[in-house]
Amino acid sequence: MMIKLYSQSDAKYLFDYYSPKVIGKPLTPEPVSNITHLQMIEYADGNYQLVAIGSEVYPGTVKPLSNISTVTKRLGLPSPEEVLESK
């Protein structure tokens, strides 16, 4: 799957829309890592990727992350494309 990139304004809109809906929800099934926050990652061309960051599964390990499209699909939320179409 290709990484979907957004303009800064669209990424910020999605960030604000999804934050209250996904924070605290599971990012990974087993072992469970809950979403702690969303992050906008800027690329050299000025576009952004929106990712969900999970809690550490074990102390000192890398925190898992997943792109917002995968998260919304897993949680049964409207896709980023649907959200942006209705803005």
C-alpha positions as CSV (number, residue, x, y, z in Angstrom):
1,M,0.0,0.0,0.0
2,M,1.3,3.5,-0.9
3,I,1.7,6.0,1.8
4,K,-0.9,8.7,1.4
5,L,0.4,12.3,1.8
6,Y,-1.7,15.4,2.5
7,S,-1.2,19.1,2.3
8,Q,-0.5,20.8,5.6
9,S,-4.1,22.1,6.0
10,D,-5.6,18.7,5.2
11,A,-3.3,16.9,7.5
12,K,-4.1,19.4,10.3
13,Y,-7.9,18.9,9.6
14,L,-7.5,15.1,9.8
15,F,-5.4,15.5,13.0
16,D,-8.1,17.5,14.7
17,Y,-10.9,15.2,13.4
18,Y,-9.3,11.9,14.4
19,S,-7.5,12.7,17.6
20,P,-10.5,12.5,19.9
21,K,-11.8,9.4,18.1
22,V,-8.6,7.3,18.2
23,I,-6.5,8.2,21.2
24,G,-6.8,5.4,23.8
25,K,-8.0,2.9,21.2
26,P,-5.8,-0.2,20.4
27,L,-3.2,0.3,17.8
28,T,-1.9,-3.3,17.9
29,P,-3.9,-6.4,19.0
30,E,-1.4,-8.7,20.9
31,P,0.4,-7.5,22.8
32,V,-1.9,-4.5,23.1
33,S,-0.5,-1.0,22.4
34,N,-3.0,1.8,22.7
35,I,-2.8,5.0,20.6
36,T,-1.3,7.8,22.7
37,H,-1.2,10.5,20.0
38,L,-1.2,11.4,16.4
39,Q,1.7,12.9,14.6
40,M,2.1,14.8,11.3
41,I,5.3,13.8,9.6
42,E,6.6,16.4,7.1
43,Y,8.3,15.3,3.9
44,A,10.8,17.3,1.8
45,D,8.1,18.3,-0.7
46,G,6.0,20.0,1.9
47,N,3.4,17.2,2.2
48,Y,2.6,15.4,5.3
49,Q,1.8,11.8,6.5
50,L,-0.5,11.4,9.5
51,V,0.4,8.5,11.8
52,A,-0.9,7.1,15.0
53,I,1.7,6.4,17.7
54,G,1.2,3.7,20.2
55,S,2.3,3.1,23.8
56,E,5.4,1.1,24.5
57,V,4.5,-2.6,24.7
58,Y,7.6,-3.3,26.8
59,P,9.8,-0.8,28.6
60,G,12.6,0.5,26.4
61,T,11.1,-0.8,23.1
62,V,10.2,1.2,20.1
63,K,6.7,2.7,20.1
64,P,4.6,1.2,17.3
65,L,3.1,3.5,14.7
66,S,0.6,3.1,11.8
67,N,-0.6,5.4,9.1
68,I,-4.1,6.9,9.7
69,S,-5.7,5.0,6.8
70,T,-4.8,1.7,8.4
71,V,-6.0,2.8,11.8
72,T,-9.4,4.1,10.5
73,K,-10.0,0.9,8.6
74,R,-9.2,-1.2,11.7
75,L,-11.4,0.9,13.9
76,G,-14.4,1.2,11.5
77,L,-14.1,5.0,11.1
78,P,-14.6,7.0,7.9
79,S,-11.5,7.0,5.7
80,P,-9.4,10.1,5.4
81,E,-10.7,10.6,1.9
82,E,-14.3,10.5,3.1
83,V,-13.6,13.0,5.9
84,L,-11.9,15.4,3.5
85,E,-14.7,15.1,1.0
86,S,-17.2,16.2,3.6
87,K,-15.2,19.1,5.0
